[in-house]
């Protein structure tokens, strides 16, 4: 894979295969760079390296506005792609009106300072609450009006994605968690994706940083933000800390062979999966431009893949389809997820 490798997500629309994720710029996910000015410099370094696609959301406090500011600073604003999300609060699902959906689209357009959203990905917290059909129809109307280029979904299971496609919702992508530790997409979704043409945009590729040299031969962390808690639970689902350490050892062996890092090998494995169009790697406190370039240059061979698969055979796969554990409100995964976030972002509208 070349440094600036691109993937065509739809006719005439290409993205970088390594997407810059902006959730870590929010206060309770690490807060990212020390200032907006520093963040803008990091954005610029990533774009200079060919990593021109950014992922944000209406619930990632301040990220749409910050990316809009960065876009306006460019001599060619069309040289970057910004993917955002529409995530209504769980408590509001049953009361949503058409105007609420329309207003959310307008809000993202205003924050980003654009006339058309590149890719709007939508989420729905509870399948039991009616209203998703209203949302999809209003988003399709906005797309037909030229306010949205492409529609995608985020954190739906395969059954719901297939239902939406059967109902004529023009979804081109599904953002879902996928890593060496969380292979739930392989249960059903990857086969469906091959048949339907849906492309996966995978987050959690590095399990919040756990899939890295930092945690090789290390004890479990005693203090964690919500992101780390989320992926620590996935480690438990995938066999526990000892099994995780065994996986890291195999990845380190492969990384030594290629003179690279555990993180690069782990990310490359996901990126090589046939259903995956791109991986989303979070922007932290320093530029990842060099790390992304190193990842882009890694090429796993058949021997590497066999070693990884042999180790994966000893690891259980977290239960259910995609995001099923996170929808169980009585389970530990759901308890750490905030589902009413718009009050926190209102002041940044």
N, C-alpha and C positions, 0 to 999 in steps of 0.2 A: 504494500500500500504506500503510495506516494505521500509526501508531507501534506499536500493540499487535496487529498482524495475527496471526491464529491460523489454523492448519491442522488439519483433522480427520484424524488418522492412522488412526483406526479409529472405529467407532460409539461415540459418547460419550466419546471421548478426543481432546482437542485439545492442540496444542503451539504454542509461538511459532515463527514461520517463521525466526527467527534464533536458533539454539541456542548456548548458552555452552559452548565446549569447554574441558575442564580438563586436557588433556595438557601444556600449558605450565607447569602447576603442579609438574611432576615435575623432579627435579634436572638431568637431561641434556637437557631440552627448554626451558630458559630459566628454570626455577624459579619464575616468576611473582612475585606480590607478596612484599614483604620479610618478612612475618609472617602467621600464621594470622588474626590480628585484622584486618590490612589486607585479606586475602582475603575475610573475612566482610563487611567494609564494601563491597567491590566487588560481591560477590554481591547485597547489599541494594540497591545503586544500580541494578543491572541489573533486578532484580525490580520495583523502583519504576517503571522505565521500560517495564515490560510484557514484558521478556525473561525469561520464567519457567522456561524449559526448560534443563536442564544435561546435559552429556554427560561421563561419566567411564568408568572401567574398573577391573576388579580388578587390572590390572597398572600402573595409574597410581598410583604410590606415594602413599598417604595421602589420595587424593582422595575415596574413598567415605566415609571417616571424617569428613573436613572437611565434606562436603556433608550428612552426617547431623547433624553439630553445627549447621550452619546451619539445616537443616530444623526441628530442635527449638527453635530460637530464634524461630521465626515464630509469630505469634498464630494463623495458619491454615496449618499445615504442608501441607495439601492444595492450597494455591495454587501450588505449584511442581511440576514434573515432573523426575524424575531418571532418565536413561537410563544404564545401565551395560553392561558387557561381561563375557563369560566367555571368557578366552583361555588355555587350558592351554599349558604350556610345550611347545615342539616335542619336546624330549627325552622327554617323558612320554606322547606321543600313543599309542604302541603298548601302553602298560601301563595305560591308564585303565580304571577299573572304575566301575560304576554309582554306588557310594558316593562316589567322587571327585567326580563331577558333582553329586550331591546336596549334598556338603559345600561345594562352591564356591557353590551357590545360597544355602545357609545362611550362609556367610561374608559374602556381599554384603548379605543381609538384616540381619545383625548389625551390620556396619559402618555401614550407612545408617540403622539404627534403625527399620526399617519391617517390616510384616507381609507386604507384597506389593511386588515390584519393578514399576515402571511399564513399562519396556521392557528386556528382557535381550537383548543382541545377542551372537551367538557367532561365533567364528573358528576356523578349522582350518588349521594351517600347511602340511600336505602332503596332497594328494589321494591320494598313493600309500599312505599309512599308513591301515589300516582303523581304524574306531572312531567315525567321524562319526555313523553311524546310531545307535550307542549313546547318544551325546551328545544327539542330537535327541529320541530317545525319552524320555530322563530329563528333559529340559527340558519336553517336552510333559506328562509326568506331574506335574512341579512346577507347571505352569500349571493343570492340571486340579485340583490340590490347593489352588489359590488363592494360591500363592506368587509367581506371575508373571502380570502382566496381559497383556502382549503380547510376542511373540518377533520378533526381527529378526536379520539376518545382517550380517556385516561383512567386506569384502574377499574375497568370493567372485566367481567369474566367472559369466557368464550360464548356461552349461551346468549348473553345480552348483546354482544357484538354481532353475532349472527342474526339475531332478531332485528337489530337496527338496520343491518344491511338488507335483510329481506323486506323491510318496510321502506326501502328506498333512501335511507339516510346515507349520503355520499362520504362515508368515512374513508380516509386514505391511510390512517395510521392509528396505532394504539400505543400509548405510553404505559409501560408496565415494568415492574421490578424483575430483573433477570441477572443472575450472577452464578458463579460456581457454587455458591451456598444456597441459592434460591432458584431452583430449576422448575418451578411450577409451570411456566409457559410451555414446557415440553410435554406436559400431560395431555393437553388437548389443543392449545392455541397454535402451536407451531405448524401442526398439520392443517388446521383450518386456514392459517395465513397463507400457506402454500397454494391452497385451492382457491382462495378468495382474492389474493393479491394484496391483502392488508400487510403493511410493514410495521415492524415493532421498533419503537424508540425506547431503548432500555435504560432505566435508571437503577441506582443501587449496584452498579457494576462492580464497584470496589467495596461494597457493603459498608459505606460510611467511612472508609479508610481502614477497616479491619483487614482487608485483603492487601496487605502491604508488609514491607520488611519491618516496619515498626513493631508489629505484634508477633513476629517470629520468636519463639522461645520466651515469650513474655507472659506474665500473669494477667488475668482479666482485669480491665480497668475498674477502679472503685468509684470513680465519679464520671458521669456521662450526661451529655445533653440529650435532647429527645431523639436526635438523629442516631447517635450511638446506641441508645437504648433500643431503638427500633431494630437495628441490625444485630445487636447482642441477642435479642430474642430469636432472630433467624438462625444464629449460630447454634442456639440450644435446640431448635427444631431440626437442624441438620447434623445432629449427633453429639453436640457439646464441644467444650473447649479442647479436649484431647484430640478429638477427630479433626477439629479445625487446625490444630497445630500440625497434625500429620499431613493435611492438605498443603499448608504453607511450606512444609519441608520439601514436598514434591515440586511446588512452584518455584522454590528457591533453586533447586537443582536445575530446572529448565532455564530459569533466569540467568544462572551462572553460564550456562552453555551459550546463551545469546548476549551475554554481557549487558544485561538490563535488569530491571527491578521486578519484584513479585507483582506489583501493581500493573506493570505493563503486560505481563503474561496473562494475568487474570482478566484484564480489560480486552486484550486481543482475543482471548478465547470466546468471549461473548460476541465481539464484533464479527467473528468468523462464522457465527451461527447463521444458517441460510435465511431465516425469517427476519433477522435483525438488519434494519437499514442503517441505524446509527446508535451510538451510546451517548449518554448524557453524563458528563463528568463535572462535578461541582467546582465552581470558582471559590478559592479560598483566600487566604490573606496575602498570597504571593502569586505571581503569574505562573500558570501551568504551561505556557507556550513551549518551553523546552521539553517538559515531560510528555506533552501531547505529541510533539515531534518524535520523541524516542519511541512512544507507543506506536505511532504510525509506521515506524520502520521495523517493527518486530514481525517476523514471519515464522509461525509455528509449523513444524514439519510433522509427518505422520507419526514418528516416534514420540514427539512431544504430546500429541493428541492422545495416543494410546496410553501414555503414562497418566495423563490427567483423567481419562475415562476410567482407567483401572482404579484410581483412587476414588473417583466419584461413585463407583459401584458399591463402595463400603459406607457411603454416606446416605442417610435417609433424606428424601425430598420433603420439604415442608408440605403439610397436608392440604388437599383441595385444589381448586382452580385458582387462578390469579386473584389476589386481593380477598380471598375468602376468609382467611384467618383475621384479616384486619376489619372485616365486617361483623365479626362475632362480638357483640357489645359486652358479652360476659367474659370474654377472653383477655389475656394480657396485652395482645397486640393492639386491640382497639382502645384500651384504657389510656394509652400514651398519645393518642391522636386527637388533636384539636379539630373539631368539626364546625365550629362557629367562629370564623376568623375575620369576618368583614368589619366588625366593630373595631378590631385592632388596626385595620387599614383605612378606615374612613377618613381619618385626619390627613392621610396622604393622597387622597383622591385627586 
